[in-house]
Amino acid sequence: MIGIGKYKVDIDHMFFKGEAVFEIEFKNNNYEFEIEIDNADFDMDVTITEFEEDDDTLDAKATVAILPGKEIDIHLTFDDDGCNGYLKIPFVGKIKIKDAVKI
């Protein structure tokens, strides 16, 4: 298990600019993600369908209720106090996670 905790990151994407907080947990032999987006009326619960750990990197496939039948790619590399990577979301594109800080 890697990356367990809560992280804050500034997002700069054509569809969203602002702060997001995401929490990573490991329950029942699977990762769980929850994303809170600044100034949004909803939280996004991400269902991990498969994952692979490699040293300090987590690669996962996931789904969300607002995009039924579509798959999200998650790639995150962790260090002591943060992480970098991306989420690749259908119809949205690649959202870079740069200098996320563990809170």
C-alpha positions as CSV (number, residue, x, y, z in Angstrom):
1,M,0.0,0.0,0.0
2,I,1.4,3.4,-1.0
3,G,0.1,6.9,-1.0
4,I,-2.4,6.5,1.8
5,G,-3.6,9.9,3.0
6,K,-5.1,13.2,2.0
7,Y,-3.6,15.5,-0.5
8,K,-4.2,19.1,-1.7
9,V,-3.3,20.2,-5.3
10,D,-3.8,23.2,-7.5
11,I,-5.3,22.2,-10.8
12,D,-4.9,24.2,-14.0
13,H,-6.9,22.6,-16.8
14,M,-9.1,24.1,-19.5
15,F,-12.2,22.8,-17.8
16,F,-11.2,23.6,-14.2
17,K,-8.8,25.9,-12.4
18,G,-8.7,25.8,-8.6
19,E,-7.9,23.6,-5.6
20,A,-8.8,20.0,-5.3
21,V,-8.4,17.7,-2.3
22,F,-8.2,13.9,-2.8
23,E,-8.0,11.2,-0.2
24,I,-6.6,7.7,-0.8
25,E,-7.5,4.8,1.5
26,F,-6.9,1.1,1.3
27,K,-9.9,-1.0,2.4
28,N,-10.9,-4.6,1.7
29,N,-7.8,-5.2,-0.4
30,N,-8.5,-2.3,-2.7
31,Y,-7.7,1.4,-3.0
32,E,-10.5,3.9,-2.5
33,F,-10.3,7.5,-3.8
34,E,-12.5,10.5,-3.0
35,I,-12.0,13.8,-4.7
36,E,-13.4,17.2,-3.5
37,I,-13.3,20.0,-6.0
38,D,-13.2,23.6,-4.8
39,N,-16.3,25.5,-5.8
40,A,-18.1,22.4,-7.0
41,D,-21.5,21.1,-5.8
42,F,-20.4,17.5,-5.6
43,D,-17.7,15.2,-4.3
44,M,-16.5,12.5,-6.7
45,D,-16.3,9.0,-5.4
46,V,-13.9,7.0,-7.6
47,T,-14.3,3.2,-7.8
48,I,-11.0,1.5,-8.4
49,T,-11.5,-1.5,-10.8
50,E,-7.8,-2.6,-10.9
51,F,-4.5,-1.3,-9.7
52,E,-0.8,-2.0,-9.8
53,E,1.9,-0.8,-7.4
54,D,5.5,-0.4,-8.5
55,D,7.9,0.9,-5.8
56,D,6.5,4.5,-5.2
57,T,4.1,4.5,-8.2
58,L,0.4,3.6,-8.3
59,D,-1.3,2.9,-11.6
60,A,-5.0,2.3,-11.5
61,K,-8.2,2.0,-13.7
62,A,-11.3,3.5,-12.2
63,T,-14.9,4.5,-12.8
64,V,-17.2,7.3,-11.6
65,A,-21.0,7.4,-11.6
66,I,-21.1,10.6,-13.7
67,L,-19.4,8.8,-16.6
68,P,-21.1,5.3,-16.8
69,G,-19.2,2.8,-18.9
70,K,-16.1,5.0,-19.1
71,E,-12.7,4.2,-17.5
72,I,-10.4,6.7,-15.9
73,D,-6.6,6.1,-15.9
74,I,-4.8,7.1,-12.7
75,H,-1.0,7.4,-12.5
76,L,0.5,8.8,-9.3
77,T,4.1,8.8,-8.0
78,F,4.6,9.5,-4.3
79,D,7.5,10.9,-2.2
80,D,7.6,11.6,1.5
81,D,5.1,14.5,1.6
82,G,3.3,14.6,-1.7
83,C,2.8,13.2,-5.2
84,N,2.8,13.9,-8.9
85,G,1.1,12.3,-11.8
86,Y,-2.2,12.6,-13.8
87,L,-5.8,11.5,-14.2
88,K,-6.9,10.7,-17.7
89,I,-10.6,11.2,-17.9
90,P,-12.8,10.5,-21.0
91,F,-14.3,13.7,-22.5
92,V,-12.0,15.8,-20.2
93,G,-8.5,14.8,-21.1
94,K,-5.4,14.5,-18.9
95,I,-5.4,16.4,-15.7
96,K,-1.9,16.9,-14.3
97,I,-1.4,16.4,-10.6
98,K,1.7,18.5,-10.0
99,D,3.2,19.1,-6.5
100,A,0.3,17.7,-4.6
101,V,1.0,18.1,-0.8
102,K,0.0,15.7,1.9
103,I,-2.2,17.4,4.5
